[in-house]
Amino acid sequence: MNDDDSVEPEPQEEQSKSNAHEKVIREEGNSLSGLHPALSMPYVYGGLGAELAEWAADLYRPEIDLSRFVFDIAPVGLAVADMVHKQMAEMAGFRDFVRTAMEPLALHFRQQWIEAFESFAEIRKRIYPENLHAATPSIEVFEKLLIDEGIPLMWVPGPKVVEALIGAPDAAARRRIIGRRWKGIVSDCEAVLTSIDHPGLAEPCEFARSCVDALRDGHANPAQALAANLLDTLMRNHFDSASRVKLTKNEFKKKGVKFNLDDYSIRVAFTFAPVWYAHTEYWPKNGDPIPGSFGRHPSAHGVSRVQYKRVNAVMALMLVTSVLKFCDLELER
């Protein structure tokens, strides 16, 4: 039995780089660097008029507060004091003038800013699946979850689990979240699998639903084995050899190069970064230790209680579900 997931080893050391998928992968102008941070954290400028006016007025503000010298001026210097007061009064009037002059211009551009960021929000909804619409982490946080920990985020899990994963303090806490909420995550996967209607994916979807049934019936080991092999089958059936190698060749341990999100479109990057993680090198003949987090190779060649556990079976099902949904949207009909 592998129901006890309360204590998990730290996820395996993480990983590598792919360049580009020639067919569905490269979409110029849609890289993460071009969309961050506006798309990940949309907002509207408020009080823009006052801020611009204050900025303009500050250009003419003296670096020294002249008023603190007034009380030290001797009677013989009252004329100088009067001059100082007069200049300060004129400066205050100038600042009021600048603020008044700038406000109409600022109000004019404020509406344009609002419309621009509303457009960004709509673009965000078209690019990200529904479960990520409310997610607003930085790209660095996405990289940590997708690349460093191999957690699938495209289409599954649901938005509440995504929020919890993003807010968790570390990798161990995120694995505990997946371990505790596995039933809801399995239901999320089932819902996405039900939405897939490409005729060429009917059979693999049937096998993925068998993983769902196996997990619900308490058979985590068969679920993980089936999901790991189904993932391999999907990558071989729907990608040419060169593209498959680029997306799965993980040599982080050997070369220290990670998967680069900016090499791909957002949909491809977010879907296949955790697939890349799952293909970390594992060579029993070299004495490699069996990793505790889900891996395609140790699932096949390192069958043990270290690798086989319910949390890993759920991760494998999430991966398969994400790849199936990606294929559903990208394959010709």
C-alpha positions in Angstrom: 0.0 0.0 0.0 1.2 3.5 -0.7 -1.4 5.7 1.0 1.0 7.2 3.4 2.4 10.2 1.6 2.8 12.4 4.7 6.6 12.2 4.5 8.1 12.7 1.1 11.8 12.9 0.1 12.7 16.2 -1.5 12.0 16.2 -5.2 15.0 15.2 -7.3 17.5 17.8 -8.4 16.3 19.6 -11.4 16.9 20.2 -14.8 17.4 20.9 -18.6 16.9 22.7 -21.8 15.1 22.1 -25.1 15.3 24.5 -28.0 12.2 24.4 -30.1 9.5 22.2 -31.5 9.5 22.9 -35.3 5.8 22.2 -35.9 3.6 23.3 -33.1 6.1 24.7 -30.7 7.6 28.0 -32.1 5.2 30.9 -32.2 7.1 34.1 -32.8 5.9 37.1 -30.7 4.3 34.9 -28.1 7.2 34.3 -25.8 7.0 34.8 -22.1 9.5 37.6 -22.1 7.2 39.6 -24.4 4.2 39.2 -22.1 5.6 39.4 -18.6 4.8 41.1 -16.3 1.7 42.8 -17.7 -0.2 39.6 -18.5 0.7 37.8 -15.2 -0.1 40.8 -13.1 -2.7 43.1 -14.9 -3.5 46.3 -13.1 -4.8 49.8 -13.7 -3.0 53.0 -12.8 -4.9 55.1 -10.3 -4.3 58.8 -9.5 -2.2 59.1 -12.6 -2.9 62.8 -13.0 -1.8 63.7 -9.5 1.4 61.6 -9.9 2.4 63.2 -13.2 1.8 66.6 -11.8 3.8 65.9 -8.6 6.6 64.5 -10.8 6.7 67.6 -13.0 6.5 70.0 -10.0 9.4 68.1 -8.3 11.7 69.1 -11.1 11.5 72.7 -9.8 11.6 71.9 -6.1 14.8 73.2 -4.4 17.1 70.5 -3.0 17.4 72.4 0.3 14.4 73.6 2.4 15.1 77.3 2.4 12.4 78.0 5.1 14.6 76.7 7.9 17.0 79.6 7.4 14.4 82.3 7.8 14.4 82.4 11.5 18.2 82.9 11.7 18.2 86.0 9.5 19.2 89.2 11.5 17.0 92.3 11.3 19.5 93.9 8.9 18.7 91.1 6.5 14.9 91.4 6.5 14.9 92.4 2.9 16.6 89.1 2.0 14.1 87.2 4.1 11.3 88.9 2.3 12.8 88.0 -1.0 13.1 84.4 0.1 9.5 84.2 1.2 8.4 85.8 -2.1 10.4 83.2 -4.1 8.9 80.4 -2.1 5.4 81.6 -2.6 6.0 82.0 -6.3 7.4 78.4 -6.4 4.3 77.1 -4.6 2.1 78.9 -7.2 4.2 77.4 -10.0 3.6 73.9 -8.6 -0.1 74.5 -8.5 0.0 75.7 -12.1 1.9 72.6 -13.2 -0.6 70.3 -11.4 -3.5 72.1 -13.0 -2.0 72.1 -16.4 -1.1 68.4 -16.3 -4.3 66.9 -15.0 -6.3 67.1 -18.2 -3.5 65.4 -20.1 -3.2 62.7 -17.4 -7.0 62.1 -17.4 -6.8 61.7 -21.2 -4.2 59.0 -21.0 -5.6 57.3 -18.0 -8.5 55.9 -20.0 -6.1 54.6 -22.6 -4.1 52.8 -19.9 -7.4 51.3 -18.5 -8.3 50.0 -22.0 -4.8 48.7 -22.6 -4.8 46.6 -19.4 -8.3 45.4 -20.0 -7.0 44.2 -23.4 -4.1 42.4 -21.7 -6.6 40.7 -19.4 -8.5 39.4 -22.4 -5.3 38.2 -24.1 -4.4 36.4 -20.9 -7.7 34.5 -20.9 -7.1 33.4 -24.5 -3.5 32.2 -23.8 -4.0 30.6 -20.4 -6.4 27.8 -19.7 -9.3 28.5 -17.3 -7.6 27.0 -14.3 -4.8 29.7 -14.6 -7.0 32.7 -15.1 -6.8 33.8 -11.5 -3.1 32.9 -11.1 -0.8 36.0 -10.9 2.6 34.7 -9.9 5.8 35.9 -11.5 7.5 33.9 -14.3 10.1 32.9 -11.7 7.4 31.2 -9.6 6.1 29.4 -12.7 9.6 28.3 -13.5 10.0 26.8 -10.0 6.8 24.8 -10.2 7.1 23.7 -13.8 10.8 23.2 -14.3 12.3 22.7 -10.9 9.5 20.5 -9.4 7.8 19.1 -12.5 4.3 20.1 -11.4 1.8 20.2 -14.3 -0.4 23.4 -14.4 -2.0 23.4 -17.8 -5.7 22.6 -17.6 -5.2 20.7 -14.4 -5.3 20.9 -11.4 -8.3 23.2 -10.7 -7.9 26.9 -9.7 -8.1 26.4 -6.0 -5.3 23.8 -6.0 -3.2 26.0 -8.3 -3.7 28.9 -5.8 -2.6 26.6 -2.9 0.5 25.3 -4.8 1.6 28.9 -5.7 1.2 30.0 -2.1 3.0 27.0 -0.6 6.4 27.8 0.9 8.5 25.1 -0.7 8.5 21.9 -2.8 7.8 19.6 0.1 4.7 21.6 1.0 3.5 21.4 -2.6 3.9 17.7 -2.7 1.9 17.5 0.6 -0.9 19.5 -1.0 -1.1 17.2 -4.0 -1.0 14.2 -1.6 -3.8 15.6 0.5 -6.0 16.8 -2.3 -5.5 13.9 -4.7 -9.2 13.0 -4.9 -10.1 16.5 -6.2 -7.2 16.6 -8.6 -8.2 13.2 -10.0 -11.7 14.6 -10.5 -10.2 17.7 -12.3 -8.3 15.3 -14.6 -11.5 13.3 -15.3 -13.4 16.5 -16.3 -10.7 17.6 -18.7 -10.4 14.1 -20.2 -14.2 14.2 -20.8 -13.9 17.5 -22.7 -11.4 16.0 -25.2 -13.3 15.2 -28.4 -10.6 14.7 -31.1 -11.3 11.3 -32.7 -7.7 10.3 -32.8 -7.5 10.6 -29.0 -10.4 8.4 -28.0 -8.3 5.4 -27.2 -5.6 7.1 -25.1 -8.3 9.0 -23.3 -9.9 5.7 -22.4 -6.6 4.5 -20.9 -6.2 7.8 -19.0 -9.7 7.2 -17.5 -8.5 3.8 -16.5 -5.8 5.6 -14.4 -8.6 7.6 -12.8 -10.5 4.5 -12.0 -7.5 2.7 -10.6 -6.6 5.6 -8.3 -10.1 5.8 -7.0 -10.2 2.1 -6.3 -7.0 2.3 -4.3 -4.6 0.9 -7.0 -2.0 3.6 -7.2 0.8 1.4 -8.5 -1.0 0.2 -11.6 -2.2 3.8 -12.2 1.3 5.1 -12.2 2.7 2.4 -14.4 -0.1 2.9 -17.0 0.2 6.7 -16.9 4.0 6.6 -17.4 3.7 4.3 -20.4 0.8 6.3 -21.8 2.9 9.5 -21.6 5.6 7.8 -23.6 3.1 6.5 -26.2 1.6 10.0 -26.7 5.1 11.6 -27.2 6.0 8.9 -29.7 2.7 8.9 -31.6 2.1 12.7 -32.0 5.6 14.1 -32.3 8.3 13.4 -34.8 11.6 12.0 -33.4 13.5 15.3 -33.4 10.7 17.2 -31.6 10.2 14.5 -29.1 13.9 14.4 -28.2 14.0 18.2 -27.8 11.1 18.1 -25.4 12.2 15.2 -23.3 16.0 15.1 -23.4 16.8 16.0 -19.8 20.5 16.3 -19.2 20.4 18.6 -16.3 22.5 16.3 -14.1 25.2 16.0 -16.7 25.3 19.6 -18.2 23.3 21.7 -15.7 21.1 23.2 -18.4 17.4 23.7 -17.7 14.4 23.8 -19.9 14.0 27.3 -21.2 10.4 28.6 -21.2 11.3 31.4 -23.6 12.2 28.9 -26.4 8.6 28.1 -26.9 5.1 29.5 -27.0 3.4 29.8 -23.7 1.1 26.8 -24.3 3.9 24.6 -25.3 6.3 25.8 -22.6 3.8 25.3 -19.7 2.6 22.0 -21.0 6.0 20.3 -21.7 8.3 21.8 -19.0 7.0 19.2 -16.5 7.2 16.5 -19.2 10.9 17.4 -19.6 11.3 17.2 -15.8 9.7 13.7 -15.8 12.4 12.5 -18.2 15.4 13.2 -15.9 18.2 10.7 -16.6 18.2 7.6 -14.4 20.8 4.9 -15.0 20.7 2.0 -12.7 23.9 0.6 -14.2 25.7 3.8 -13.1 24.4 3.4 -9.6 21.9 6.3 -9.8 19.7 6.4 -6.7 16.0 5.9 -7.4 14.4 9.4 -7.3 11.4 10.0 -5.0 9.5 12.3 -7.4 7.7 11.0 -10.5 10.0 10.0 -13.4 9.3 8.2 -16.6 12.5 6.2 -16.5 12.4 5.1 -12.8 8.8 4.2 -13.2 10.0 1.7 -15.8 13.4 0.7 -14.5 13.3 1.5 -10.8 10.2 -0.1 -9.5 10.3 0.4 -5.8 8.4 2.0 -2.9 10.7 5.0 -3.3 9.3 5.7 -6.8 5.8 4.1 -6.7 3.4 6.0 -4.4 0.1 7.6 -4.8 1.3 11.2 -5.1 3.5 10.2 -8.0 0.6 8.4 -9.6 -1.5 11.6 -9.4 1.4 13.6 -10.9 1.7 11.1 -13.8 -2.1 11.4 -14.4 -1.9 15.2 -14.4 0.9 15.0 -17.0 -1.0 12.7 -19.3 -4.1 14.8 -19.0 -2.2 18.0 -19.9 -0.6 16.4 -22.9 -3.8 14.9 -24.1 -5.6 18.3 -23.9 -2.7 20.0 -25.7 -3.0 17.4 -28.5 -6.8 17.9 -28.6 -6.3 21.6 -29.3 -3.3 21.3 -31.7 -4.0 18.2 -33.9 -5.7 18.7 -37.2 -9.2 17.5 -37.5 
